[in-house]
């Protein structure tokens, strides 16, 4: 598990809102990056990786919203 991530149970995974990451794009990026930077050829991405990245992106979005001023229309 990546340090600083929140682990979810399978029940939480089934009941949460739709994903905010594009799993196909994430898979493609990870495998392409690994192909360029590692000698070993990877062909699969474990489902837990998507869950970890999903949690990290959601938390980053929450932090972004919370640091915004209380007035205005645009999230910056």
N, CA, C, O and CB atoms as a CASP TS submission, in Angstrom:
PFRMAT TS
TARGET T0000
AUTHOR 0000-0000-0000
METHOD Language model
MODEL 1
PARENT N/A
ATOM      1  N   UNK     1       0.846  -1.185   0.000  1.00  0.00           N
ATOM      2  CA  UNK     1       0.000   0.000   0.000  1.00  0.00           C
ATOM      3  C   UNK     1       0.884   1.238   0.000  1.00  0.00           C
ATOM      4  O   UNK     1       1.928   1.254   0.653  1.00  0.00           O
ATOM      5  CB  UNK     1      -0.959   0.003   1.221  1.00  0.00           C
ATOM      6  N   UNK     2       0.483   2.265  -0.718  1.00  0.00           N
ATOM      7  CA  UNK     2       1.231   3.499  -0.797  1.00  0.00           C
ATOM      8  C   UNK     2       1.036   4.259   0.505  1.00  0.00           C
ATOM      9  O   UNK     2      -0.083   4.356   1.010  1.00  0.00           O
ATOM     10  CB  UNK     2       0.789   4.348  -2.017  1.00  0.00           C
ATOM     11  N   UNK     3       2.126   4.801   1.052  1.00  0.00           N
ATOM     12  CA  UNK     3       2.077   5.486   2.326  1.00  0.00           C
ATOM     13  C   UNK     3       1.116   6.669   2.275  1.00  0.00           C
ATOM     14  O   UNK     3       1.107   7.426   1.304  1.00  0.00           O
ATOM     15  CB  UNK     3       3.467   5.951   2.727  1.00  0.00           C
ATOM     16  N   UNK     4       0.315   6.826   3.313  1.00  0.00           N
ATOM     17  CA  UNK     4      -0.613   7.938   3.417  1.00  0.00           C
ATOM     18  C   UNK     4      -1.956   7.718   2.742  1.00  0.00           C
ATOM     19  O   UNK     4      -2.743   8.657   2.623  1.00  0.00           O
ATOM     20  CB  UNK     4       0.011   9.133   2.852  1.00  0.00           C
ATOM     21  N   UNK     5      -2.235   6.498   2.299  1.00  0.00           N
ATOM     22  CA  UNK     5      -3.522   6.235   1.658  1.00  0.00           C
ATOM     23  C   UNK     5      -4.488   5.651   2.663  1.00  0.00           C
ATOM     24  O   UNK     5      -4.090   5.136   3.708  1.00  0.00           O
ATOM     25  CB  UNK     5      -3.358   5.287   0.460  1.00  0.00           C
ATOM     26  N   UNK     6      -5.749   5.737   2.337  1.00  0.00           N
ATOM     27  CA  UNK     6      -6.800   5.192   3.179  1.00  0.00           C
ATOM     28  C   UNK     6      -7.244   3.868   2.577  1.00  0.00           C
ATOM     29  O   UNK     6      -7.588   3.795   1.397  1.00  0.00           O
ATOM     30  CB  UNK     6      -7.997   6.184   3.313  1.00  0.00           C
ATOM     31  N   UNK     7      -7.234   2.837   3.386  1.00  0.00           N
ATOM     32  CA  UNK     7      -7.643   1.521   2.903  1.00  0.00           C
ATOM     33  C   UNK     7      -9.162   1.396   3.007  1.00  0.00           C
ATOM     34  O   UNK     7      -9.750   1.796   4.012  1.00  0.00           O
ATOM     35  CB  UNK     7      -6.939   0.389   3.708  1.00  0.00           C
ATOM     36  N   UNK     8      -9.792   0.849   1.982  1.00  0.00           N
ATOM     37  CA  UNK     8     -11.241   0.675   2.010  1.00  0.00           C
ATOM     38  C   UNK     8     -11.574  -0.807   2.009  1.00  0.00           C
ATOM     39  O   UNK     8     -10.829  -1.632   1.480  1.00  0.00           O
ATOM     40  CB  UNK     8     -11.908   1.385   0.810  1.00  0.00           C
ATOM     41  N   UNK     9     -12.706  -1.122   2.609  1.00  0.00           N
ATOM     42  CA  UNK     9     -13.163  -2.504   2.597  1.00  0.00           C
ATOM     43  C   UNK     9     -13.932  -2.763   1.316  1.00  0.00           C
ATOM     44  O   UNK     9     -14.287  -1.826   0.601  1.00  0.00           O
ATOM     45  CB  UNK     9     -14.038  -2.814   3.833  1.00  0.00           C
ATOM     46  N   UNK    10     -14.189  -4.021   1.024  1.00  0.00           N
ATOM     47  CA  UNK    10     -14.934  -4.340  -0.192  1.00  0.00           C
ATOM     48  C   UNK    10     -16.361  -3.818  -0.105  1.00  0.00           C
ATOM     49  O   UNK    10     -16.935  -3.443  -1.127  1.00  0.00           O
ATOM     50  CB  UNK    10     -14.940  -5.853  -0.439  1.00  0.00           C
ATOM     51  N   UNK    11     -16.945  -3.784   1.082  1.00  0.00           N
ATOM     52  CA  UNK    11     -18.303  -3.248   1.250  1.00  0.00           C
ATOM     53  C   UNK    11     -18.321  -1.758   0.925  1.00  0.00           C
ATOM     54  O   UNK    11     -19.235  -1.285   0.250  1.00  0.00           O
ATOM     55  CB  UNK    11     -18.817  -3.491   2.695  1.00  0.00           C
ATOM     56  N   UNK    12     -17.319  -1.011   1.398  1.00  0.00           N
ATOM     57  CA  UNK    12     -17.232   0.410   1.088  1.00  0.00           C
ATOM     58  C   UNK    12     -17.047   0.620  -0.407  1.00  0.00           C
ATOM     59  O   UNK    12     -17.619   1.542  -0.988  1.00  0.00           O
ATOM     60  CB  UNK    12     -16.083   1.062   1.861  1.00  0.00           C
ATOM     61  N   UNK    13     -16.254  -0.232  -1.017  1.00  0.00           N
ATOM     62  CA  UNK    13     -15.995  -0.119  -2.452  1.00  0.00           C
ATOM     63  C   UNK    13     -17.274  -0.310  -3.251  1.00  0.00           C
ATOM     64  O   UNK    13     -17.458   0.346  -4.276  1.00  0.00           O
ATOM     65  CB  UNK    13     -14.945  -1.141  -2.890  1.00  0.00           C
ATOM     66  N   UNK    14     -18.156  -1.186  -2.809  1.00  0.00           N
ATOM     67  CA  UNK    14     -19.405  -1.433  -3.528  1.00  0.00           C
ATOM     68  C   UNK    14     -20.411  -0.306  -3.355  1.00  0.00           C
ATOM     69  O   UNK    14     -21.238  -0.086  -4.239  1.00  0.00           O
ATOM     70  CB  UNK    14     -20.018  -2.728  -3.065  1.00  0.00           C
ATOM     71  N   UNK    15     -20.361   0.417  -2.234  1.00  0.00           N
ATOM     72  CA  UNK    15     -21.379   1.411  -1.942  1.00  0.00           C
ATOM     73  C   UNK    15     -20.951   2.840  -2.242  1.00  0.00           C
ATOM     74  O   UNK    15     -21.775   3.749  -2.138  1.00  0.00           O
ATOM     75  CB  UNK    15     -21.770   1.309  -0.519  1.00  0.00           C
ATOM     76  N   UNK    16     -19.720   3.070  -2.604  1.00  0.00           N
ATOM     77  CA  UNK    16     -19.286   4.444  -2.833  1.00  0.00           C
ATOM     78  C   UNK    16     -19.718   4.945  -4.209  1.00  0.00           C
ATOM     79  O   UNK    16     -20.195   4.184  -5.052  1.00  0.00           O
ATOM     80  CB  UNK    16     -17.769   4.548  -2.692  1.00  0.00           C
ATOM     81  N   UNK    17     -19.536   6.242  -4.405  1.00  0.00           N
ATOM     82  CA  UNK    17     -19.941   6.864  -5.662  1.00  0.00           C
ATOM     83  C   UNK    17     -19.043   6.408  -6.815  1.00  0.00           C
ATOM     84  O   UNK    17     -18.005   5.787  -6.584  1.00  0.00           O
ATOM     85  CB  UNK    17     -19.903   8.395  -5.536  1.00  0.00           C
ATOM     86  N   UNK    18     -19.434   6.709  -8.039  1.00  0.00           N
ATOM     87  CA  UNK    18     -18.636   6.286  -9.202  1.00  0.00           C
ATOM     88  C   UNK    18     -17.205   6.802  -9.130  1.00  0.00           C
ATOM     89  O   UNK    18     -16.910   7.783  -8.446  1.00  0.00           O
ATOM     90  CB  UNK    18     -19.289   6.770 -10.494  1.00  0.00           C
ATOM     91  N   UNK    19     -16.345   6.131  -9.836  1.00  0.00           N
ATOM     92  CA  UNK    19     -14.930   6.456  -9.800  1.00  0.00           C
ATOM     93  C   UNK    19     -14.634   7.822 -10.419  1.00  0.00           C
ATOM     94  O   UNK    19     -15.355   8.279 -11.306  1.00  0.00           O
ATOM     95  CB  UNK    19     -14.140   5.385 -10.517  1.00  0.00           C
ATOM     96  N   UNK    20     -13.581   8.461  -9.949  1.00  0.00           N
ATOM     97  CA  UNK    20     -13.159   9.744 -10.508  1.00  0.00           C
ATOM     98  C   UNK    20     -11.931   9.575 -11.392  1.00  0.00           C
ATOM     99  O   UNK    20     -11.462  10.537 -12.001  1.00  0.00           O
ATOM    100  CB  UNK    20     -12.867  10.746  -9.389  1.00  0.00           C
ATOM    101  N   UNK    21     -11.409   8.348 -11.461  1.00  0.00           N
ATOM    102  CA  UNK    21     -10.267   8.105 -12.343  1.00  0.00           C
ATOM    103  C   UNK    21     -10.715   7.255 -13.524  1.00  0.00           C
ATOM    104  O   UNK    21     -11.668   6.482 -13.425  1.00  0.00           O
ATOM    105  CB  UNK    21      -9.108   7.412 -11.576  1.00  0.00           C
ATOM    106  N   UNK    22     -10.027   7.406 -14.616  1.00  0.00           N
ATOM    107  CA  UNK    22     -10.274   6.603 -15.802  1.00  0.00           C
ATOM    108  C   UNK    22      -9.307   5.416 -15.730  1.00  0.00           C
ATOM    109  O   UNK    22      -8.118   5.555 -16.016  1.00  0.00           O
ATOM    110  CB  UNK    22     -10.083   7.446 -17.136  1.00  0.00           C
ATOM    111  N   UNK    23      -9.830   4.259 -15.347  1.00  0.00           N
ATOM    112  CA  UNK    23      -8.971   3.097 -15.119  1.00  0.00           C
ATOM    113  C   UNK    23      -8.191   2.689 -16.361  1.00  0.00           C
ATOM    114  O   UNK    23      -7.033   2.287 -16.254  1.00  0.00           O
ATOM    115  CB  UNK    23      -9.799   1.932 -14.642  1.00  0.00           C
ATOM    116  N   UNK    24      -8.797   2.785 -17.522  1.00  0.00           N
ATOM    117  CA  UNK    24      -8.096   2.399 -18.753  1.00  0.00           C
ATOM    118  C   UNK    24      -6.908   3.330 -19.004  1.00  0.00           C
ATOM    119  O   UNK    24      -5.827   2.873 -19.377  1.00  0.00           O
ATOM    120  CB  UNK    24      -9.064   2.426 -19.965  1.00  0.00           C
ATOM    121  N   UNK    25      -7.106   4.624 -18.800  1.00  0.00           N
ATOM    122  CA  UNK    25      -6.020   5.582 -19.001  1.00  0.00           C
ATOM    123  C   UNK    25      -4.927   5.391 -17.949  1.00  0.00           C
ATOM    124  O   UNK    25      -3.740   5.484 -18.261  1.00  0.00           O
ATOM    125  CB  UNK    25      -6.559   7.023 -18.952  1.00  0.00           C
ATOM    126  N   UNK    26      -5.325   5.125 -16.715  1.00  0.00           N
ATOM    127  CA  UNK    26      -4.357   4.884 -15.646  1.00  0.00           C
ATOM    128  C   UNK    26      -3.542   3.636 -15.960  1.00  0.00           C
ATOM    129  O   UNK    26      -2.318   3.645 -15.832  1.00  0.00           O
ATOM    130  CB  UNK    26      -5.069   4.738 -14.280  1.00  0.00           C
ATOM    131  N   UNK    27      -4.206   2.576 -16.366  1.00  0.00           N
ATOM    132  CA  UNK    27      -3.513   1.320 -16.701  1.00  0.00           C
ATOM    133  C   UNK    27      -2.515   1.548 -17.832  1.00  0.00           C
ATOM    134  O   UNK    27      -1.364   1.118 -17.754  1.00  0.00           O
ATOM    135  CB  UNK    27      -4.531   0.222 -17.102  1.00  0.00           C
ATOM    136  N   UNK    28      -2.972   2.232 -18.887  1.00  0.00           N
ATOM    137  CA  UNK    28      -2.118   2.500 -20.035  1.00  0.00           C
ATOM    138  C   UNK    28      -0.888   3.306 -19.622  1.00  0.00           C
ATOM    139  O   UNK    28       0.230   2.985 -20.024  1.00  0.00           O
ATOM    140  CB  UNK    28      -2.902   3.245 -21.120  1.00  0.00           C
ATOM    141  N   UNK    29      -1.093   4.360 -18.814  1.00  0.00           N
ATOM    142  CA  UNK    29       0.019   5.190 -18.366  1.00  0.00           C
ATOM    143  C   UNK    29       1.004   4.394 -17.515  1.00  0.00           C
ATOM    144  O   UNK    29       2.212   4.460 -17.739  1.00  0.00           O
ATOM    145  CB  UNK    29      -0.501   6.386 -17.581  1.00  0.00           C
ATOM    146  N   UNK    30       0.492   3.642 -16.536  1.00  0.00           N
ATOM    147  CA  UNK    30       1.366   2.877 -15.644  1.00  0.00           C
ATOM    148  C   UNK    30       2.199   1.873 -16.434  1.00  0.00           C
ATOM    149  O   UNK    30       3.410   1.779 -16.231  1.00  0.00           O
ATOM    150  CB  UNK    30       0.539   2.149 -14.570  1.00  0.00           C
ATOM    151  N   UNK    31       1.566   1.127 -17.328  1.00  0.00           N
ATOM    152  CA  UNK    31       2.307   0.107 -18.082  1.00  0.00           C
ATOM    153  C   UNK    31       3.294   0.738 -19.069  1.00  0.00           C
ATOM    154  O   UNK    31       4.382   0.200 -19.272  1.00  0.00           O
ATOM    155  CB  UNK    31       1.330  -0.805 -18.836  1.00  0.00           C
ATOM    156  N   UNK    32       2.934   1.862 -19.681  1.00  0.00           N
ATOM    157  CA  UNK    32       3.873   2.542 -20.571  1.00  0.00           C
ATOM    158  C   UNK    32       5.054   3.103 -19.795  1.00  0.00           C
ATOM    159  O   UNK    32       6.202   2.971 -20.220  1.00  0.00           O
ATOM    160  CB  UNK    32       3.169   3.661 -21.335  1.00  0.00           C
ATOM    161  N   UNK    33       4.773   3.726 -18.660  1.00  0.00           N
ATOM    162  CA  UNK    33       5.844   4.288 -17.836  1.00  0.00           C
ATOM    163  C   UNK    33       6.765   3.188 -17.327  1.00  0.00           C
ATOM    164  O   UNK    33       7.987   3.328 -17.365  1.00  0.00           O
ATOM    165  CB  UNK    33       5.260   5.076 -16.655  1.00  0.00           C
ATOM    166  N   UNK    34       6.186   2.109 -16.857  1.00  0.00           N
ATOM    167  CA  UNK    34       6.992   0.982 -16.368  1.00  0.00           C
ATOM    168  C   UNK    34       7.842   0.407 -17.502  1.00  0.00           C
ATOM    169  O   UNK    34       8.990   0.021 -17.283  1.00  0.00           O
ATOM    170  CB  UNK    34       6.081  -0.122 -15.765  1.00  0.00           C
ATOM    171  N   UNK    35       7.282   0.350 -18.711  1.00  0.00           N
ATOM    172  CA  UNK    35       8.029  -0.156 -19.851  1.00  0.00           C
ATOM    173  C   UNK    35       9.232   0.698 -20.201  1.00  0.00           C
ATOM    174  O   UNK    35      10.250   0.184 -20.665  1.00  0.00           O
ATOM    175  CB  UNK    35       7.133  -0.258 -21.036  1.00  0.00           C
ATOM    176  N   UNK    36       9.117   2.017 -19.978  1.00  0.00           N
ATOM    177  CA  UNK    36      10.229   2.922 -20.259  1.00  0.00           C
ATOM    178  C   UNK    36      11.269   2.947 -19.156  1.00  0.00           C
ATOM    179  O   UNK    36      12.446   3.186 -19.425  1.00  0.00           O
ATOM    180  CB  UNK    36       9.712   4.308 -20.483  1.00  0.00           C
ATOM    181  N   UNK    37      10.861   2.705 -17.924  1.00  0.00           N
ATOM    182  CA  UNK    37      11.761   2.921 -16.795  1.00  0.00           C
ATOM    183  C   UNK    37      12.242   1.655 -16.099  1.00  0.00           C
ATOM    184  O   UNK    37      13.156   1.716 -15.277  1.00  0.00           O
ATOM    185  CB  UNK    37      11.092   3.778 -15.804  1.00  0.00           C
ATOM    186  N   UNK    38      11.647   0.514 -16.411  1.00  0.00           N
ATOM    187  CA  UNK    38      12.026  -0.740 -15.756  1.00  0.00           C
ATOM    188  C   UNK    38      12.457  -1.758 -16.789  1.00  0.00           C
ATOM    189  O   UNK    38      11.973  -1.744 -17.920  1.00  0.00           O
ATOM    190  CB  UNK    38      10.865  -1.295 -14.915  1.00  0.00           C
ATOM    191  N   UNK    39      13.357  -2.632 -16.409  1.00  0.00           N
ATOM    192  CA  UNK    39      13.805  -3.674 -17.331  1.00  0.00           C
ATOM    193  C   UNK    39      12.768  -4.774 -17.494  1.00  0.00           C
ATOM    194  O   UNK    39      12.607  -5.341 -18.575  1.00  0.00           O
ATOM    195  CB  UNK    39      15.112  -4.270 -16.850  1.00  0.00           C
ATOM    196  N   UNK    40      12.074  -5.064 -16.414  1.00  0.00           N
ATOM    197  CA  UNK    40      11.058  -6.117 -16.438  1.00  0.00           C
ATOM    198  C   UNK    40       9.827  -5.613 -17.183  1.00  0.00           C
ATOM    199  O   UNK    40       9.451  -4.451 -17.032  1.00  0.00           O
ATOM    200  CB  UNK    40      10.681  -6.562 -14.995  1.00  0.00           C
ATOM    201  N   UNK    41       9.201  -6.459 -17.976  1.00  0.00           N
ATOM    202  CA  UNK    41       7.992  -6.077 -18.722  1.00  0.00           C
ATOM    203  C   UNK    41       6.742  -6.438 -17.903  1.00  0.00           C
ATOM    204  O   UNK    41       6.429  -7.613 -17.715  1.00  0.00           O
ATOM    205  CB  UNK    41       7.955  -6.785 -20.122  1.00  0.00           C
ATOM    206  N   UNK    42       6.053  -5.429 -17.432  1.00  0.00           N
ATOM    207  CA  UNK    42       4.811  -5.637 -16.694  1.00  0.00           C
ATOM    208  C   UNK    42       3.652  -5.698 -17.669  1.00  0.00           C
ATOM    209  O   UNK    42       3.657  -5.004 -18.685  1.00  0.00           O
ATOM    210  CB  UNK    42       4.587  -4.518 -15.651  1.00  0.00           C
ATOM    211  N   UNK    43       2.659  -6.523 -17.369  1.00  0.00           N
ATOM    212  CA  UNK    43       1.504  -6.655 -18.250  1.00  0.00           C
ATOM    213  C   UNK    43       0.178  -6.442 -17.531  1.00  0.00           C
ATOM    214  O   UNK    43      -0.865  -6.359 -18.179  1.00  0.00           O
ATOM    215  CB  UNK    43       1.511  -8.009 -18.894  1.00  0.00           C
ATOM    216  N   UNK    44       0.198  -6.353 -16.206  1.00  0.00           N
ATOM    217  CA  UNK    44      -1.043  -6.218 -15.444  1.00  0.00           C
ATOM    218  C   UNK    44      -0.898  -5.166 -14.359  1.00  0.00           C
ATOM    219  O   UNK    44       0.204  -4.870 -13.896  1.00  0.00           O
ATOM    220  CB  UNK    44      -1.444  -7.559 -14.826  1.00  0.00           C
ATOM    221  N   UNK    45      -2.040  -4.606 -13.961  1.00  0.00           N
ATOM    222  CA  UNK    45      -2.114  -3.675 -12.842  1.00  0.00           C
ATOM    223  C   UNK    45      -3.130  -4.243 -11.872  1.00  0.00           C
ATOM    224  O   UNK    45      -4.265  -4.526 -12.256  1.00  0.00           O
ATOM    225  CB  UNK    45      -2.504  -2.219 -13.308  1.00  0.00           C
ATOM    226  N   UNK    46      -2.743  -4.412 -10.634  1.00  0.00           N
ATOM    227  CA  UNK    46      -3.629  -4.994  -9.622  1.00  0.00           C
ATOM    228  C   UNK    46      -4.785  -4.047  -9.297  1.00  0.00           C
ATOM    229  O   UNK    46      -4.595  -2.831  -9.298  1.00  0.00           O
ATOM    230  CB  UNK    46      -2.838  -5.323  -8.341  1.00  0.00           C
ATOM    231  N   UNK    47      -5.966  -4.574  -9.023  1.00  0.00           N
ATOM    232  CA  UNK    47      -7.118  -3.737  -8.657  1.00  0.00           C
ATOM    233  C   UNK    47      -6.843  -2.827  -7.455  1.00  0.00           C
ATOM    234  O   UNK    47      -7.398  -1.731  -7.370  1.00  0.00           O
ATOM    235  CB  UNK    47      -8.313  -4.620  -8.353  1.00  0.00           C
ATOM    236  N   UNK    48      -6.003  -3.269  -6.541  1.00  0.00           N
ATOM    237  CA  UNK    48      -5.685  -2.457  -5.367  1.00  0.00           C
ATOM    238  C   UNK    48      -4.997  -1.148  -5.757  1.00  0.00           C
ATOM    239  O   UNK    48      -5.139  -0.143  -5.059  1.00  0.00           O
ATOM    240  CB  UNK    48      -4.796  -3.246  -4.407  1.00  0.00           C
ATOM    241  N   UNK    49      -4.262  -1.153  -6.855  1.00  0.00           N
ATOM    242  CA  UNK    49      -3.593   0.068  -7.320  1.00  0.00           C
ATOM    243  C   UNK    49      -4.635   1.113  -7.683  1.00  0.00           C
ATOM    244  O   UNK    49      -4.493   2.283  -7.328  1.00  0.00           O
ATOM    245  CB  UNK    49      -2.674  -0.227  -8.537  1.00  0.00           C
ATOM    246  N   UNK    50      -5.683   0.697  -8.390  1.00  0.00           N
ATOM    247  CA  UNK    50      -6.747   1.635  -8.754  1.00  0.00           C
ATOM    248  C   UNK    50      -7.431   2.190  -7.510  1.00  0.00           C
ATOM    249  O   UNK    50      -7.735   3.381  -7.447  1.00  0.00           O
ATOM    250  CB  UNK    50      -7.779   0.951  -9.664  1.00  0.00           C
ATOM    251  N   UNK    51      -7.673   1.338  -6.528  1.00  0.00           N
ATOM    252  CA  UNK    51      -8.312   1.784  -5.286  1.00  0.00           C
ATOM    253  C   UNK    51      -7.446   2.809  -4.563  1.00  0.00           C
ATOM    254  O   UNK    51      -7.959   3.810  -4.063  1.00  0.00           O
ATOM    255  CB  UNK    51      -8.588   0.586  -4.364  1.00  0.00           C
ATOM    256  N   UNK    52      -6.134   2.570  -4.504  1.00  0.00           N
ATOM    257  CA  UNK    52      -5.219   3.509  -3.854  1.00  0.00           C
ATOM    258  C   UNK    52      -5.195   4.844  -4.574  1.00  0.00           C
ATOM    259  O   UNK    52      -5.258   5.897  -3.939  1.00  0.00           O
ATOM    260  CB  UNK    52      -3.813   2.928  -3.793  1.00  0.00           C
ATOM    261  N   UNK    53      -5.105   4.805  -5.897  1.00  0.00           N
ATOM    262  CA  UNK    53      -5.084   6.044  -6.674  1.00  0.00           C
ATOM    263  C   UNK    53      -6.407   6.781  -6.570  1.00  0.00           C
ATOM    264  O   UNK    53      -6.428   8.009  -6.492  1.00  0.00           O
ATOM    265  CB  UNK    53      -4.766   5.751  -8.134  1.00  0.00           C
ATOM    266  N   UNK    54      -7.501   6.050  -6.568  1.00  0.00           N
ATOM    267  CA  UNK    54      -8.830   6.655  -6.406  1.00  0.00           C
ATOM    268  C   UNK    54      -8.905   7.423  -5.080  1.00  0.00           C
ATOM    269  O   UNK    54      -9.364   8.564  -5.039  1.00  0.00           O
ATOM    270  CB  UNK    54      -9.940   5.564  -6.462  1.00  0.00           C
ATOM    271  N   UNK    55      -8.453   6.789  -4.011  1.00  0.00           N
ATOM    272  CA  UNK    55      -8.470   7.430  -2.693  1.00  0.00           C
ATOM    273  C   UNK    55      -7.587   8.675  -2.675  1.00  0.00           C
ATOM    274  O   UNK    55      -7.963   9.695  -2.097  1.00  0.00           O
ATOM    275  CB  UNK    55      -8.008   6.441  -1.610  1.00  0.00           C
ATOM    276  N   UNK    56      -6.419   8.598  -3.303  1.00  0.00           N
ATOM    277  CA  UNK    56      -5.512   9.747  -3.334  1.00  0.00           C
ATOM    278  C   UNK    56      -6.097  10.905  -4.128  1.00  0.00           C
ATOM    279  O   UNK    56      -5.971  12.057  -3.714  1.00  0.00           O
ATOM    280  CB  UNK    56      -4.169   9.343  -3.925  1.00  0.00           C
ATOM    281  N   UNK    57      -6.733  10.624  -5.259  1.00  0.00           N
ATOM    282  CA  UNK    57      -7.322  11.682  -6.074  1.00  0.00           C
ATOM    283  C   UNK    57      -8.494  12.320  -5.337  1.00  0.00           C
ATOM    284  O   UNK    57      -8.630  13.543  -5.335  1.00  0.00           O
ATOM    285  CB  UNK    57      -7.781  11.129  -7.439  1.00  0.00           C
ATOM    286  N   UNK    58      -9.337  11.511  -4.715  1.00  0.00           N
ATOM    287  CA  UNK    58     -10.462  12.063  -3.955  1.00  0.00           C
ATOM    288  C   UNK    58      -9.975  12.965  -2.820  1.00  0.00           C
ATOM    289  O   UNK    58     -10.530  14.041  -2.597  1.00  0.00           O
ATOM    290  CB  UNK    58     -11.331  10.930  -3.388  1.00  0.00           C
ATOM    291  N   UNK    59      -8.945  12.530  -2.109  1.00  0.00           N
ATOM    292  CA  UNK    59      -8.407  13.330  -1.009  1.00  0.00           C
ATOM    293  C   UNK    59      -7.790  14.622  -1.532  1.00  0.00           C
ATOM    294  O   UNK    59      -7.951  15.673  -0.910  1.00  0.00           O
ATOM    295  CB  UNK    59      -7.363  12.526  -0.218  1.00  0.00           C
ATOM    296  N   UNK    60      -7.093  14.568  -2.652  1.00  0.00           N
ATOM    297  CA  UNK    60      -6.518  15.778  -3.254  1.00  0.00           C
ATOM    298  C   UNK    60      -7.632  16.755  -3.634  1.00  0.00           C
ATOM    299  O   UNK    60      -7.485  17.962  -3.448  1.00  0.00           O
ATOM    300  CB  UNK    60      -5.664  15.419  -4.502  1.00  0.00           C
ATOM    301  N   UNK    61      -8.734  16.246  -4.159  1.00  0.00           N
ATOM    302  CA  UNK    61      -9.874  17.104  -4.514  1.00  0.00           C
ATOM    303  C   UNK    61     -10.486  17.733  -3.269  1.00  0.00           C
ATOM    304  O   UNK    61     -10.833  18.915  -3.276  1.00  0.00           O
ATOM    305  CB  UNK    61     -10.943  16.297  -5.277  1.00  0.00           C
ATOM    306  N   UNK    62     -10.621  16.955  -2.206  1.00  0.00           N
ATOM    307  CA  UNK    62     -11.165  17.497  -0.948  1.00  0.00           C
ATOM    308  C   UNK    62     -10.281  18.621  -0.421  1.00  0.00           C
ATOM    309  O   UNK    62     -10.782  19.672  -0.023  1.00  0.00           O
ATOM    310  CB  UNK    62     -11.294  16.381   0.116  1.00  0.00           C
ATOM    311  N   UNK    63      -8.961  18.401  -0.419  1.00  0.00           N
ATOM    312  CA  UNK    63      -8.024  19.429   0.063  1.00  0.00           C
ATOM    313  C   UNK    63      -8.129  20.690  -0.791  1.00  0.00           C
ATOM    314  O   UNK    63      -8.110  21.804  -0.268  1.00  0.00           O
ATOM    315  CB  UNK    63      -6.569  18.895   0.048  1.00  0.00           C
ATOM    316  N   UNK    64      -8.241  20.510  -2.108  1.00  0.00           N
ATOM    317  CA  UNK    64      -8.361  21.645  -3.020  1.00  0.00           C
ATOM    318  C   UNK    64      -9.596  22.479  -2.691  1.00  0.00           C
ATOM    319  O   UNK    64      -9.513  23.705  -2.622  1.00  0.00           O
ATOM    320  CB  UNK    64      -8.423  21.160  -4.475  1.00  0.00           C
ATOM    321  N   UNK    65     -10.724  21.834  -2.490  1.00  0.00           N
ATOM    322  CA  UNK    65     -11.973  22.543  -2.185  1.00  0.00           C
ATOM    323  C   UNK    65     -11.879  23.246  -0.837  1.00  0.00           C
ATOM    324  O   UNK    65     -12.329  24.385  -0.707  1.00  0.00           O
ATOM    325  CB  UNK    65     -13.165  21.568  -2.191  1.00  0.00           C
ATOM    326  N   UNK    66     -11.305  22.592   0.167  1.00  0.00           N
ATOM    327  CA  UNK    66     -11.250  23.174   1.507  1.00  0.00           C
ATOM    328  C   UNK    66     -10.321  24.378   1.606  1.00  0.00           C
ATOM    329  O   UNK    66     -10.489  25.203   2.503  1.00  0.00           O
ATOM    330  CB  UNK    66     -10.814  22.132   2.491  1.00  0.00           C
ATOM    331  N   UNK    67      -9.358  24.499   0.721  1.00  0.00           N
ATOM    332  CA  UNK    67      -8.453  25.650   0.812  1.00  0.00           C
ATOM    333  C   UNK    67      -8.927  26.846  -0.015  1.00  0.00           C
ATOM    334  O   UNK    67      -8.224  27.853  -0.106  1.00  0.00           O
ATOM    335  CB  UNK    67      -7.064  25.246   0.361  1.00  0.00           C
ATOM    336  N   UNK    68     -10.102  26.743  -0.610  1.00  0.00           N
ATOM    337  CA  UNK    68     -10.655  27.836  -1.405  1.00  0.00           C
ATOM    338  C   UNK    68     -11.268  28.885  -0.486  1.00  0.00           C
ATOM    339  O   UNK    68     -11.739  28.566   0.605  1.00  0.00           O
ATOM    340  CB  UNK    68     -11.709  27.308  -2.404  1.00  0.00           C
ATOM    341  N   UNK    69     -11.260  30.145  -0.935  1.00  0.00           N
ATOM    342  CA  UNK    69     -11.935  31.185  -0.134  1.00  0.00           C
ATOM    343  C   UNK    69     -13.442  30.947  -0.120  1.00  0.00           C
ATOM    344  O   UNK    69     -13.977  30.239  -0.974  1.00  0.00           O
ATOM    345  CB  UNK    69     -11.624  32.603  -0.694  1.00  0.00           C
ATOM    346  N   UNK    70     -14.114  31.540   0.851  1.00  0.00           N
ATOM    347  CA  UNK    70     -15.543  31.295   1.016  1.00  0.00           C
ATOM    348  C   UNK    70     -16.405  32.063   0.029  1.00  0.00           C
ATOM    349  O   UNK    70     -17.624  31.894   0.028  1.00  0.00           O
ATOM    350  CB  UNK    70     -15.955  31.645   2.405  1.00  0.00           C
ATOM    351  N   UNK    71     -15.813  32.898  -0.807  1.00  0.00           N
ATOM    352  CA  UNK    71     -16.590  33.596  -1.828  1.00  0.00           C
ATOM    353  C   UNK    71     -15.943  33.385  -3.185  1.00  0.00           C
ATOM    354  O   UNK    71     -14.786  32.973  -3.272  1.00  0.00           O
ATOM    355  CB  UNK    71     -16.704  35.107  -1.508  1.00  0.00           C
ATOM    356  N   UNK    72     -16.678  33.662  -4.224  1.00  0.00           N
ATOM    357  CA  UNK    72     -16.181  33.477  -5.573  1.00  0.00           C
ATOM    358  C   UNK    72     -16.886  32.323  -6.270  1.00  0.00           C
ATOM    359  O   UNK    72     -17.611  31.556  -5.636  1.00  0.00           O
ATOM    360  CB  UNK    72     -14.686  33.239  -5.551  1.00  0.00           C
ATOM    361  N   UNK    73     -16.672  32.201  -7.575  1.00  0.00           N
ATOM    362  CA  UNK    73     -17.354  31.185  -8.368  1.00  0.00           C
ATOM    363  C   UNK    73     -16.412  30.104  -8.874  1.00  0.00           C
ATOM    364  O   UNK    73     -16.845  28.999  -9.198  1.00  0.00           O
ATOM    365  CB  UNK    73     -18.051  31.828  -9.532  1.00  0.00           C
ATOM    366  N   UNK    74     -15.129  30.421  -8.943  1.00  0.00           N
ATOM    367  CA  UNK    74     -14.177  29.524  -9.586  1.00  0.00           C
ATOM    368  C   UNK    74     -13.268  28.858  -8.556  1.00  0.00           C
ATOM    369  O   UNK    74     -12.700  29.526  -7.692  1.00  0.00           O
ATOM    370  CB  UNK    74     -13.340  30.286 -10.613  1.00  0.00           C
ATOM    371  N   UNK    75     -13.138  27.547  -8.659  1.00  0.00           N
ATOM    372  CA  UNK    75     -12.184  26.838  -7.813  1.00  0.00           C
ATOM    373  C   UNK    75     -10.831  26.960  -8.498  1.00  0.00           C
ATOM    374  O   UNK    75     -10.678  26.583  -9.659  1.00  0.00           O
ATOM    375  CB  UNK    75     -12.596  25.321  -7.590  1.00  0.00           C
ATOM    376  N   UNK    76      -9.871  27.479  -7.787  1.00  0.00           N
ATOM    377  CA  UNK    76      -8.526  27.713  -8.351  1.00  0.00           C
ATOM    378  C   UNK    76      -7.486  26.877  -7.640  1.00  0.00           C
ATOM    379  O   UNK    76      -6.304  26.944  -7.979  1.00  0.00           O
ATOM    380  CB  UNK    76      -8.146  29.196  -8.258  1.00  0.00           C
TER
END
